[in-house]
Amino acid sequence: MRIRTVLAATGAAAALAIGRRVAALSPVAPELRRPLLLVPISVTNTIVMRVLRLPSSFPPIRDDVRMEEHAVPGAPGATAFVFEPKAGRTTGGALLWIHGGGYVGGAAAMDHALCARFAAELGMLVVSAEYRLAPEHPFPAPLDDCFAVLRWLHSQAEVFALDPGRIAVGGASAGGGLAAAVVQRAVDEGVPVAFQLLEYPMLDDRTVLRRHDEGRGRFAWTPASNRFGWSSYLGSAPGGSEVAPYAVPARRSDLHGLPPAWVGVGELDLFFEEDVDYVRRLEEAGVPCTFVSVPGMYHGADAIARDAPSMRRFQDRMVEAVRRGLSVG
């Protein structure tokens, strides 16, 4: 009898939890709703982090693009995956792309299909960076790896027949945060970057201090995940009074002189407010900036619901942003 009571209580609790998740889906655009969203997952410890790092299958790259893996001299933690259209490039521009994963997970392979699309549709070279992950390798290791790939790309300009003045840096989520930091450091160190493409970038550790009453951060990347990601990357509690230069892109006080930017984020994304604020500050500093917000879109929806029309349009706009930003294609 007692076992039946426990089972009944467990079943009722599970049904209640699922009911709450279903209710929480109401702000999500119908075409972006997936069964996976009913599972309350947060990356809050190393056990879940290791699950996040398990090998996964990703969409194959298209047949009209070839990919080569290159070691980056002087940066043992970095690897460069180079994508080129098999028919030959039509432009000397290039894009350095940085994958996401909250600074604690992810892999370059998760974005191979996207990088191949950039290469094929824009007729250009695309380089995807593999970098070390926190907490085993906190800041500045991931940033150093990504910056080393940018320097390597510039050093190979003659080999790849690139125009050093037409190199863009982009990334998604934590990769978008690393892209913003790479661009800031590049400007300070005199390494040319012509354009930055920031897809729902993870820019500000102080977001862990905010309340989120607008339905943001309920799916894919939660406030609890955000605290773990930033703590792992910074090696200390996020939201403190001081951070090292480039560790938190939104903490940079002077944004003057940065290259033009495209920033895209969903209105239900935990990073929505910090991204809006960064765009505002870029514009106040005189940096040309295009901002795209998508109603009913949660973090990473273009990966979870990649076939949804709104997500196809979202990625179409990223491709067009690079086309305009580098005057290619």
C-alpha positions in Angstrom: 0.0 0.0 0.0 2.8 2.4 0.9 4.6 1.7 -2.4 1.4 2.5 -4.3 1.1 5.8 -2.4 4.6 6.7 -3.2 4.2 5.8 -6.9 1.0 7.8 -7.0 2.6 10.8 -5.4 5.6 10.6 -7.8 3.3 10.4 -10.8 1.3 13.3 -9.6 4.4 15.4 -9.1 5.7 14.5 -12.5 2.3 15.4 -14.1 2.3 18.7 -12.3 5.9 19.5 -13.4 5.0 18.7 -17.0 1.9 20.8 -16.8 3.9 23.7 -15.6 6.3 23.2 -18.5 3.4 23.1 -21.0 2.1 26.3 -19.5 5.5 27.9 -19.8 5.5 27.2 -23.5 2.6 29.6 -24.1 4.9 32.5 -25.1 6.9 30.3 -27.5 6.1 30.6 -31.1 4.1 27.5 -32.0 6.4 26.5 -34.8 9.3 26.5 -32.3 7.7 24.2 -29.8 9.4 20.8 -29.5 9.0 17.8 -27.0 12.6 18.5 -25.8 11.4 21.7 -24.2 9.2 19.8 -21.8 12.4 18.4 -20.1 13.7 20.8 -17.5 17.4 20.7 -18.1 20.0 23.0 -16.7 23.8 22.8 -16.8 24.5 23.3 -13.1 27.4 20.9 -12.3 30.2 18.9 -13.9 28.0 15.8 -14.3 25.5 17.5 -16.5 28.4 19.3 -18.2 30.0 16.0 -19.1 26.7 14.8 -20.6 26.7 18.0 -22.7 30.1 17.1 -24.0 29.2 13.6 -25.2 29.7 13.1 -28.9 26.6 13.9 -30.9 25.5 13.6 -34.5 25.1 16.8 -36.4 23.8 17.6 -39.9 26.4 16.7 -42.6 28.1 19.4 -44.6 26.9 20.0 -48.1 28.6 18.2 -51.0 29.8 21.3 -52.7 32.1 22.3 -49.9 35.4 20.7 -48.7 36.7 20.9 -45.2 40.3 20.6 -43.9 41.6 20.5 -40.4 44.6 22.6 -39.5 46.8 22.8 -36.4 47.5 26.3 -35.2 51.2 26.8 -34.5 52.0 28.1 -31.0 48.4 27.4 -29.8 48.2 23.7 -28.8 44.6 24.2 -27.5 43.3 25.5 -30.8 42.3 23.9 -34.1 41.1 25.5 -37.3 38.6 23.8 -39.5 38.7 25.5 -43.0 35.8 25.4 -45.3 36.0 26.3 -49.0 33.6 25.8 -51.9 34.8 23.1 -54.2 34.0 25.2 -57.3 36.5 27.8 -56.0 36.1 31.0 -54.1 34.7 34.1 -55.7 35.9 36.5 -53.0 39.0 37.2 -50.9 36.9 37.7 -47.8 36.8 35.3 -44.8 34.8 34.5 -41.7 36.2 33.2 -38.4 33.4 31.4 -36.7 33.3 30.4 -32.9 30.9 27.7 -31.6 28.8 28.1 -28.5 28.2 25.9 -25.4 28.2 28.3 -22.4 32.0 28.3 -22.2 31.8 24.7 -20.8 30.6 22.6 -23.7 30.0 22.4 -27.4 32.4 21.7 -30.3 33.2 23.1 -33.7 31.4 20.1 -35.3 28.0 21.4 -34.1 28.3 24.3 -36.6 30.0 22.6 -39.5 26.8 22.6 -41.6 26.4 26.4 -41.0 30.0 27.1 -41.8 29.7 25.1 -45.0 26.6 27.2 -45.9 28.5 30.4 -45.4 31.3 29.2 -47.6 29.1 27.9 -50.4 26.6 30.7 -50.6 29.1 33.5 -50.2 31.9 31.9 -52.2 34.3 32.6 -49.4 36.7 31.0 -46.9 35.3 30.1 -43.5 37.4 29.0 -40.5 35.8 27.4 -37.5 37.8 27.5 -34.2 38.0 24.6 -31.8 39.1 25.9 -28.4 39.7 24.7 -24.8 36.7 24.7 -22.5 36.1 25.8 -18.9 36.2 24.9 -16.0 39.4 22.9 -16.8 40.6 25.8 -18.9 39.1 29.1 -17.6 39.7 32.6 -19.0 41.9 33.5 -20.7 42.5 30.1 -22.3 39.4 29.9 -24.6 39.9 33.5 -25.7 43.6 33.0 -26.3 42.8 30.0 -28.5 40.2 31.9 -30.6 42.5 34.9 -30.9 45.4 32.6 -32.0 43.1 31.3 -34.8 42.4 34.8 -35.9 46.2 35.6 -36.0 46.8 32.4 -37.9 44.2 33.3 -40.4 45.9 36.6 -41.0 49.3 34.9 -41.3 47.8 32.6 -44.0 46.3 35.5 -46.0 48.8 35.0 -48.9 48.4 31.2 -48.8 44.6 31.5 -49.0 44.6 34.5 -51.2 42.7 36.5 -48.6 42.2 40.3 -48.3 43.3 40.9 -44.7 41.0 43.9 -44.6 37.9 41.8 -45.3 37.9 39.3 -42.4 34.9 39.0 -40.2 34.5 37.3 -36.7 31.3 35.7 -35.6 29.9 33.2 -33.2 26.8 31.9 -31.4 26.0 32.1 -27.7 29.2 31.8 -25.7 30.9 31.8 -29.2 29.2 35.1 -29.8 30.7 36.4 -26.5 34.1 35.1 -27.5 33.7 36.7 -30.9 32.9 40.1 -29.3 36.0 39.7 -27.0 38.2 38.7 -29.9 37.1 41.7 -31.9 37.8 44.0 -28.9 41.2 42.6 -28.4 41.9 42.7 -32.2 41.1 46.4 -32.3 43.4 47.1 -29.3 46.3 45.1 -30.8 45.9 46.3 -34.4 44.7 43.1 -36.0 42.2 44.0 -38.7 38.6 42.9 -38.4 36.0 44.3 -40.8 32.8 42.9 -39.3 31.3 41.1 -36.4 28.4 38.7 -36.5 27.0 38.0 -33.0 24.2 35.3 -32.8 22.4 35.6 -29.4 25.8 36.3 -27.8 26.7 35.6 -24.1 28.1 39.0 -23.2 27.5 39.9 -19.6 28.1 38.0 -16.4 26.0 40.5 -14.5 22.9 38.9 -16.0 23.1 36.4 -13.1 22.1 39.2 -10.8 18.9 40.1 -12.7 15.4 38.9 -12.2 13.7 37.5 -15.2 9.9 37.9 -15.0 9.3 38.2 -18.8 9.4 34.5 -19.5 13.0 34.7 -20.6 15.6 32.0 -19.9 13.1 29.1 -19.3 14.3 27.0 -22.2 17.7 25.7 -23.5 19.8 28.1 -21.4 18.5 28.9 -17.9 19.7 31.4 -15.2 21.1 28.4 -13.3 23.1 27.3 -16.4 24.2 30.9 -16.9 25.6 31.1 -13.4 27.5 27.8 -13.8 28.9 28.8 -17.2 30.2 32.2 -16.1 31.5 30.8 -12.8 33.4 28.1 -14.7 34.8 30.6 -17.3 35.8 33.4 -14.9 37.0 31.0 -12.1 35.1 33.1 -9.6 31.5 34.1 -8.8 30.0 36.1 -11.7 28.7 39.6 -11.2 31.6 40.9 -9.1 32.8 44.5 -9.1 35.9 43.8 -11.3 36.8 41.5 -14.1 39.9 41.1 -16.3 39.9 42.9 -19.7 38.2 41.0 -22.4 36.8 38.4 -20.0 33.3 39.9 -20.2 32.7 41.9 -23.4 29.8 43.9 -22.0 32.1 45.3 -19.2 34.2 47.2 -21.7 33.6 50.8 -21.0 34.7 52.3 -24.4 33.2 50.7 -27.6 34.4 53.3 -30.0 36.4 52.1 -33.0 34.9 48.6 -33.1 33.8 47.2 -36.5 30.2 47.2 -37.7 28.1 44.5 -36.0 25.0 42.4 -36.6 23.3 41.1 -33.5 20.4 38.7 -33.5 18.5 37.2 -30.5 15.1 35.8 -29.6 12.8 37.8 -27.3 12.6 34.8 -24.9 16.3 34.4 -24.8 18.0 34.9 -21.4 20.5 37.1 -23.2 17.9 39.4 -24.7 18.4 42.3 -22.3 22.2 42.2 -22.3 22.3 42.0 -26.1 19.9 44.9 -26.4 22.1 47.0 -24.1 25.2 46.1 -26.0 23.6 47.2 -29.3 22.5 50.4 -27.7 26.1 51.1 -26.5 27.6 50.2 -29.8 25.3 52.7 -31.6 26.0 55.4 -29.0 29.7 54.8 -29.7 29.1 55.4 -33.4 29.4 51.7 -34.4 27.1 50.8 -37.3 24.9 48.0 -35.9 22.0 45.9 -37.2 19.8 44.4 -34.5 17.3 41.5 -35.2 14.9 40.3 -32.5 12.6 37.4 -33.0 9.3 37.1 -31.1 8.6 33.8 -29.4 12.2 32.6 -30.0 14.2 31.0 -27.1 17.9 30.4 -26.9 19.3 28.1 -29.6 15.9 27.7 -31.3 17.6 27.7 -34.7 19.3 24.5 -33.7 16.5 22.8 -31.8 13.8 23.8 -34.4 16.1 24.3 -37.4 13.4 23.5 -40.0 10.9 26.1 -38.7 10.4 28.8 -41.3 11.3 31.6 -38.9 14.6 29.9 -38.0 15.4 29.5 -41.7 14.8 33.2 -42.2 16.9 34.0 -39.1 19.9 32.1 -40.5 19.2 33.6 -44.0 19.6 37.1 -42.4 23.0 36.0 -40.9 24.2 35.0 -44.3 23.0 38.3 -45.8 24.6 40.2 -43.0 28.1 38.7 -43.8 27.4 39.3 -47.5 26.8 43.0 -46.8 29.4 43.3 -44.1 32.2 42.1 -46.3 30.7 43.1 -49.7 31.0 39.5 -50.9 28.8 37.1 -52.9 
